[in-house]
Amino acid sequence: MVEAAQIPLLTAAQVAQQAQVRQAGNGICFADFGDTQVAPEDLERIVQAVPSAVASALARRAYYFVPLTLAEDDTPKIASGYASDLADRAICHRNTRLGGSECIFISTRIMQDRFALAFEYFINVGHHFVDAVGVPESFAELVWSQARADTRGETSQDAWENRRRAQERGAEDEKAKNAYFEAAFSDAVAIYMLAMTLDFDYGELKEREYPLLTAHALAERLRHVAGLFPPNTGYEFEIRYRRRA
């Protein structure tokens, strides 16, 4: 078994200097560093899934796929390989500013599979996109109409909690509503990109802390997002329903 003492730890700045950053066809800047255990073609497929219309809003950001990201102090450390004791101290991702750019370090070795890695990346992209451009009014109107109709469930813990607060405080509480819209929109963008990258069962997104949004309501949101941000060449978006046995 590899011990932590045998795994070099580097600062985020050192990794940024050593890693070869490249630009995907959609404009996303990314790099892999160390023993990530991710095939180059799989990584490129995931990165390139971000629609060009979304990627264009993510200027001055770079996504680094590394084995493990440790965040035990103000200066994140990057492990160039895997050791179980380091994995116990690792987090899914860490954002840090280097120069005038934001660098996002994603830990590949604590993800169980390609599904988990892709979703972690897309969740980050979704939040960064909302930070950059906000939420389209048409999408906000859609999700608020669903909330007023008492549609069951949500797409994440953040969306669920913010929706509850917004409904408890009333439609006039713009702060609570906007927090809900941002959470729901970033979720929808992330799930949309995941759907273009992998075939997966919607139930795989379920977490225990909140009820999952009904499939019909999610389909409405994803179709709306697809209309705003069409897939890149080589990607397709499709929703399939199936009856339970």
SVG drawing of the C-alpha trace seen along z (x, -y; Angstrom):
<svg xmlns="http://www.w3.org/2000/svg" viewBox="-51 -42 59 48">
<polyline fill="none" stroke="black" stroke-width="0.4" points="0.0,0.0 1.3,-3.4 1.9,-5.6 1.3,-9.3 5.0,-10.0 5.7,-8.7 3.2,-11.0 4.5,-14.5 2.3,-17.3 2.4,-20.5 0.8,-23.9 -2.0,-25.0 0.5,-27.5 3.0,-24.8 0.5,-22.6 -0.7,-25.5 2.8,-26.1 3.6,-22.5 0.3,-21.3 -0.2,-21.7 -3.4,-23.8 -5.2,-23.2 -8.4,-24.7 -11.3,-22.4 -13.2,-23.1 -15.9,-24.9 -13.4,-27.3 -13.0,-25.7 -9.5,-25.8 -8.5,-22.6 -5.6,-20.4 -4.9,-17.0 -2.0,-16.5 -0.6,-13.4 -2.1,-9.9 -5.8,-10.8 -6.8,-7.4 -9.0,-9.2 -8.5,-8.3 -7.7,-11.4 -10.6,-10.7 -13.0,-10.4 -11.8,-13.7 -12.1,-15.5 -15.6,-14.1 -16.7,-15.5 -15.1,-18.9 -16.3,-19.4 -19.9,-18.6 -20.3,-22.2 -22.3,-24.1 -20.3,-26.8 -22.9,-29.4 -22.2,-28.4 -18.5,-28.1 -18.2,-31.6 -19.2,-33.0 -16.5,-31.2 -13.5,-33.3 -10.5,-33.5 -11.2,-30.1 -9.3,-26.9 -10.3,-23.4 -7.6,-21.2 -8.3,-17.5 -5.9,-16.1 -5.7,-12.9 -6.5,-14.6 -7.1,-18.1 -6.4,-18.7 -7.8,-21.8 -6.6,-21.9 -5.5,-25.5 -5.7,-28.7 -3.3,-27.2 -4.7,-24.1 -2.3,-21.2 -2.4,-18.9 -1.4,-15.2 0.1,-13.9 -1.0,-10.3 -3.3,-8.3 -2.9,-7.2 -5.7,-6.1 -4.8,-8.4 -4.5,-11.4 -7.9,-10.4 -9.4,-10.7 -8.3,-14.3 -9.3,-15.2 -12.3,-17.2 -14.2,-17.0 -12.9,-20.4 -11.2,-23.6 -11.3,-27.0 -8.4,-29.4 -7.3,-32.6 -4.0,-32.6 -3.0,-35.9 -6.1,-37.2 -7.7,-33.7 -9.8,-31.4 -8.5,-27.8 -10.7,-24.9 -9.0,-21.7 -11.2,-18.6 -10.2,-15.4 -10.6,-12.5 -9.5,-9.7 -12.3,-10.2 -15.0,-9.8 -16.4,-6.4 -16.9,-6.4 -17.2,-8.6 -20.7,-9.6 -19.5,-11.1 -16.6,-12.9 -18.7,-14.3 -21.4,-15.5 -18.9,-17.1 -17.4,-19.1 -20.8,-20.1 -22.0,-21.2 -19.0,-23.5 -19.6,-24.8 -23.3,-25.4 -22.5,-27.5 -19.8,-29.5 -22.2,-30.1 -24.8,-31.5 -22.2,-33.7 -21.3,-35.1 -24.7,-35.6 -27.4,-35.1 -30.7,-33.3 -32.8,-33.8 -36.1,-35.3 -37.9,-32.7 -36.4,-29.9 -37.2,-31.7 -40.8,-32.0 -40.9,-28.3 -39.6,-27.1 -41.7,-29.5 -44.8,-28.3 -43.9,-24.8 -43.3,-25.8 -46.7,-27.6 -48.3,-24.4 -46.7,-22.5 -44.7,-20.3 -43.1,-17.6 -39.3,-17.6 -36.3,-19.5 -33.0,-18.9 -30.6,-19.5 -30.6,-20.2 -29.8,-23.9 -32.8,-24.2 -35.1,-22.4 -34.1,-24.6 -34.2,-27.9 -37.5,-27.0 -39.0,-26.3 -37.7,-29.6 -39.0,-31.5 -42.5,-30.0 -42.6,-30.5 -41.6,-34.2 -43.9,-35.0 -43.5,-36.1 -42.3,-39.5 -39.1,-38.2 -36.9,-38.7 -33.7,-37.5 -35.1,-34.1 -36.6,-33.7 -33.4,-34.6 -31.5,-32.1 -33.9,-29.5 -33.8,-30.4 -30.0,-30.3 -29.8,-26.9 -32.5,-25.4 -30.9,-26.9 -27.3,-25.8 -28.7,-22.3 -30.6,-22.2 -27.6,-23.2 -25.5,-20.6 -28.0,-17.8 -28.5,-18.8 -24.8,-18.5 -24.6,-15.2 -27.5,-13.9 -25.5,-14.8 -22.4,-13.0 -23.7,-9.8 -26.8,-7.6 -28.0,-7.5 -31.1,-6.8 -32.6,-10.0 -32.9,-8.1 -29.1,-8.1 -29.3,-11.8 -31.4,-11.1 -30.1,-12.1 -31.7,-11.2 -32.1,-14.7 -34.8,-15.9 -37.4,-14.4 -36.3,-14.4 -38.1,-16.6 -40.7,-14.8 -39.5,-13.5 -42.0,-15.6 -41.1,-18.8 -37.4,-18.2 -38.0,-17.4 -39.7,-20.8 -36.6,-22.5 -34.1,-20.5 -36.0,-21.2 -36.0,-24.9 -32.2,-24.8 -31.7,-22.9 -33.6,-25.6 -31.4,-28.3 -28.1,-26.4 -28.2,-23.9 -25.7,-20.9 -22.3,-21.1 -21.6,-19.1 -21.3,-15.4 -23.6,-15.6 -27.3,-14.9 -29.9,-15.6 -32.8,-13.1 -35.2,-12.3 -36.5,-8.7 -39.3,-7.6 -39.9,-4.1 -42.6,-2.4 -41.7,-0.6 -42.3,3.1"/>
</svg>
